[in-house]
């Protein structure tokens, strides 16, 4: 009886405790499920910033946040899933955003669509999605994401160089913690291509940051290079790119950065097309080099480049022990030799499209473009304000006219007036068109035999003619006739293509024209000219120019480093020679005036 009462009492006590527990649980449950006061919502971060949370966390934030923050949180969630390759989870959310997005949000949708296509391995679809976007119109973070997607696309398409170039463009848009991984990925991508592919990818269309990467990785990816050659190449690279981020991937065993001391080569290799269709021109250059070399202790070796592979020829030069190279002459041979990144100083005898800015690489040429540049500087010095360029309507004429115009604008801040002629039959109408409408409006398309309608600031006060002797003689009278034969002739400047040897029968129609050419042809170095006349009495002016070209190439070698560091121009047979920052030889020519069969110093 006592036990039963005790049990009943215990049961009642248990029921009471159970009821209290249930009531308390109900109260707590009501507190958690019923209306409650929310704390301040977290503002949405940049939707294209760093993703450092799980997709589920971003989505939870999106469910609580109002628009437009909710949109940003969903973008981050989608990006996080796509980074994991979880397209199944990302697609429903992306479909929802597509339906709800505003026109202003469409670029974001395009970026996400491209990311989803890449996650699914469809780089072609990704390219379509990205084609309508431009980084310039996006926020910095969105532009960075756009470039990342482009890099991923190129990588999927097995184009590591293009992928790396995009990541190099992306680097300035990244904050500190993202820059290191981006650089590492650039380095990893550029470890894949061959040195030849990396060298071929270097060109003027790239900025120097890209070309610096390509050249560095071409050096590092070359397995068979001799240690001394690699050290020389890396020292050269360090000097050319002192602030390049690629330095982080170099060890400190490349030795000190090279200093540019005067070249005193013991063995000079000269690369010329000694056979084939350019053999005569090469022979003239060779004779000039040999003449300049008289009395020197260094050794000269001539190598025929005609039909030769540059890689094999360079190996032969190395085996011969040469420590300086003059040549090659042809642009394609210079490009091929540059592609080998020779560990020997080089003075090329032409100007290729791309000139690497390297401390041991130099370029010397007799190009018509260089003459046009000199003409623009000279005519500006003479006080002209509105020149007319009259050139043949062909590739050479337009190239030379464009070079003149570029240098004229650098001096004056204004364009020259450019006009082109097509044939003898149309010369009169071409000249009339060129001289008329001096104040024409820019933007009119150029047609054959037409004037390039550039904004002019006043009446034409000088003419630069890109013509040979025959063309000059034929065209000049038309300028006099169209203007007014009684009026004074416009000051007319021509290139060396219009040169006539002095002492020949006078051509009165040429009186007053002003021509730029080598001092050598106007009586410079008379003793050397006498020697040449004795040895080669029948050669013409073209041969003499090439002889002087070879002569100056050899005599320039010990002066190259000082000229590159800003030393004053040096007088030479081909002109006053200086160097620009890329190692390109600049020529200032001698200007003379034609008077009754002779070239005389102008009084202008």
GIBEL-V981616 format. One record per backbone hydrogen bond with DSSP energy under -1.0 kcal/mol. CO is the residue of the C=O (numbers start at 1). NH is the residue of the N-H. E is the energy in kcal/mol with one decimal. If there is no record, write none. Layout:
BEGIN
co = (CO;CO)
nh = (NH;NH)
e = (E;E)
END
This chain:
BEGIN
co = (1;2;3;4;5;6;7;8;9;10;11;12;13;14;15;16;17;18;19;20;21;22;23;24;25;26;27;28;29;30;46;54;55;56;57;58;59;61;66;68;69;70;71;72;73;74;75;76;77;78;79;80;81;85;86;87;90;91;92;93;94;95;96;97;102;103;105;106;107;108;109;110;111;112;113;114;115;116;117;118;122;123;124;125;126;127;130;134;135;139;140;141;142;143;144;145;146;147;148;149;150;151;152;153;154;155;159;160;161;162;163;164;165;166;167;170;171;175;175;178;179;180;181;182;183;184;185;186;189;194;195;196;197;199;203;207;208;209;210;211;212;213;214;215;216;217;219;226;227;228;229;230;231;232;233;234;235;236;237;241;244;245;246;247;259;266;267;268;269;270;272;272;276;278;279;280;281;282;283;284;285;286;287;288;289;293;299;301;303;305;309;310;311;312;313;314;315;316;317;318;324;325;326;328;330;331;332;333;334;335;337;338;345;346;347;348;356;358;360;362;363;367;368;369;370;371;372;373;374;375;376;377;378;379;380;386;387;388;389;390;391;392;394;395;396;397;398;399;400;401;402;403;404;405;406;407;408;409;417;418;419;421;424;426;427;428;429;430;431;432;437;447;450;452;462;463;464;465;468;469;470;471;472;475;475;476;477;478;479;480;484;491;492;493;494;495;496;497;501;507;508;510;513;514;515;517;518;519;519;525;526;527;528;529;530;531;532;536;540;541;542;543;544;545;546;547;548;549;550;551;552;556;557;559;560;561;562;563;570;573;575;576;577;578;580;583;584;586;588;590;592;593;594;595;597;598;600)
nh = (5;6;7;8;9;10;11;12;13;14;15;16;17;18;19;20;21;22;23;24;25;26;27;28;29;30;31;32;33;34;49;58;59;60;61;62;63;65;70;72;73;74;75;76;77;78;79;80;81;82;83;84;86;87;90;91;94;95;96;97;98;99;100;101;105;106;109;110;111;112;113;114;115;116;117;118;119;120;122;121;126;127;128;129;130;131;133;137;138;143;144;145;146;147;148;149;150;151;152;153;154;155;156;157;159;158;163;164;165;166;167;168;169;170;171;173;174;178;179;182;183;184;185;186;187;188;189;190;192;198;199;200;201;202;206;211;212;213;214;215;216;217;218;219;220;221;222;230;231;232;233;234;235;236;237;238;239;240;241;244;247;248;249;250;261;299;323;301;326;303;274;305;279;282;283;284;285;286;287;288;289;290;291;292;293;296;268;270;272;308;313;314;315;316;317;318;319;320;322;321;269;347;271;349;334;335;336;337;338;339;340;341;325;362;327;364;358;361;346;348;585;371;372;373;374;375;376;377;378;379;380;381;382;384;383;461;417;464;419;466;421;394;398;399;400;401;402;403;404;405;406;407;408;409;410;411;412;413;389;452;391;393;427;430;431;432;433;434;435;436;440;450;420;454;388;493;390;467;472;473;474;475;476;478;479;480;481;482;483;484;487;463;514;465;516;498;499;469;504;510;511;513;594;494;592;590;521;522;524;529;530;531;532;533;534;535;536;539;544;545;546;547;548;549;550;551;552;553;554;555;556;559;560;563;564;565;567;566;577;520;572;588;570;586;583;363;580;578;576;517;515;600;512;598;503;595;593)
e = (-1.9;-2.1;-2.4;-2.6;-2.9;-2.2;-2.8;-2.7;-2.1;-2.4;-2.7;-2.4;-2.4;-2.7;-2.9;-2.4;-2.4;-2.7;-2.6;-2.6;-2.5;-2.5;-2.3;-2.5;-2.9;-2.6;-1.8;-1.6;-2.2;-2.0;-2.0;-1.8;-2.5;-2.3;-1.8;-2.0;-1.9;-2.1;-2.1;-1.7;-2.6;-2.2;-2.2;-2.1;-2.1;-2.8;-2.6;-2.4;-2.2;-2.5;-2.3;-1.2;-2.7;-1.5;-1.6;-2.6;-2.4;-2.9;-1.9;-2.1;-2.3;-1.6;-1.9;-2.0;-1.1;-1.3;-1.7;-2.6;-2.0;-2.4;-2.9;-2.2;-2.3;-2.6;-2.2;-2.3;-2.4;-1.5;-3.2;-1.6;-1.7;-2.2;-1.6;-2.2;-2.0;-1.4;-1.9;-1.7;-1.3;-3.3;-2.2;-1.9;-2.7;-2.5;-2.0;-2.5;-2.3;-2.5;-2.4;-2.5;-2.6;-2.3;-2.4;-1.7;-2.6;-1.6;-2.2;-2.5;-2.3;-1.8;-1.9;-2.3;-1.7;-1.6;-1.4;-2.0;-1.6;-1.1;-1.3;-1.6;-2.4;-2.4;-1.9;-2.0;-2.6;-2.4;-2.6;-2.3;-1.3;-2.1;-2.2;-2.4;-1.3;-1.1;-1.2;-2.2;-2.4;-1.8;-2.6;-2.5;-2.3;-2.7;-1.6;-1.8;-2.5;-2.2;-1.1;-2.7;-2.5;-2.2;-2.6;-2.7;-2.5;-2.2;-2.4;-2.7;-2.0;-2.1;-2.4;-1.3;-1.7;-1.6;-1.9;-1.8;-1.2;-2.8;-2.6;-2.4;-2.9;-3.1;-1.9;-2.1;-1.6;-2.5;-2.3;-1.7;-2.0;-2.8;-2.4;-1.8;-2.3;-2.7;-2.4;-2.1;-1.4;-2.3;-3.3;-3.2;-2.1;-2.1;-2.3;-2.9;-1.9;-1.8;-2.2;-2.5;-2.4;-1.7;-1.8;-1.3;-3.0;-2.7;-3.1;-2.4;-2.0;-2.6;-2.0;-2.4;-3.1;-1.9;-1.1;-1.6;-2.1;-2.4;-2.9;-2.4;-2.0;-1.5;-2.5;-2.7;-3.3;-1.2;-2.0;-2.3;-2.0;-2.4;-2.2;-1.8;-2.6;-2.8;-1.8;-2.1;-1.6;-1.9;-1.7;-1.9;-2.4;-3.2;-2.8;-2.3;-1.9;-2.2;-2.5;-2.0;-2.6;-2.4;-2.2;-1.8;-2.4;-2.5;-2.3;-2.0;-2.7;-2.5;-1.5;-1.5;-3.1;-2.1;-3.3;-3.8;-2.3;-2.6;-1.1;-2.7;-2.9;-2.4;-2.4;-2.2;-2.2;-1.3;-1.8;-1.7;-1.8;-1.6;-2.4;-3.1;-2.5;-1.3;-2.8;-2.4;-1.8;-2.6;-2.3;-1.2;-1.3;-1.8;-2.7;-2.9;-1.9;-2.0;-2.1;-2.6;-2.7;-2.9;-1.3;-2.0;-1.8;-1.3;-1.0;-2.2;-1.4;-2.2;-2.3;-2.7;-2.6;-2.6;-1.3;-1.4;-2.2;-2.1;-2.1;-1.8;-2.3;-2.7;-1.7;-2.2;-3.5;-1.1;-2.0;-2.2;-1.8;-2.4;-2.4;-2.1;-2.3;-2.4;-2.9;-2.0;-1.7;-2.0;-1.9;-2.1;-1.2;-2.3;-2.3;-1.3;-2.3;-1.5;-3.0;-2.1;-1.1;-2.0;-2.5;-3.2;-1.9;-2.3;-2.0;-1.9;-2.5;-2.0;-2.7;-2.8;-2.9;-1.2;-1.7;-2.9;-3.4)
END
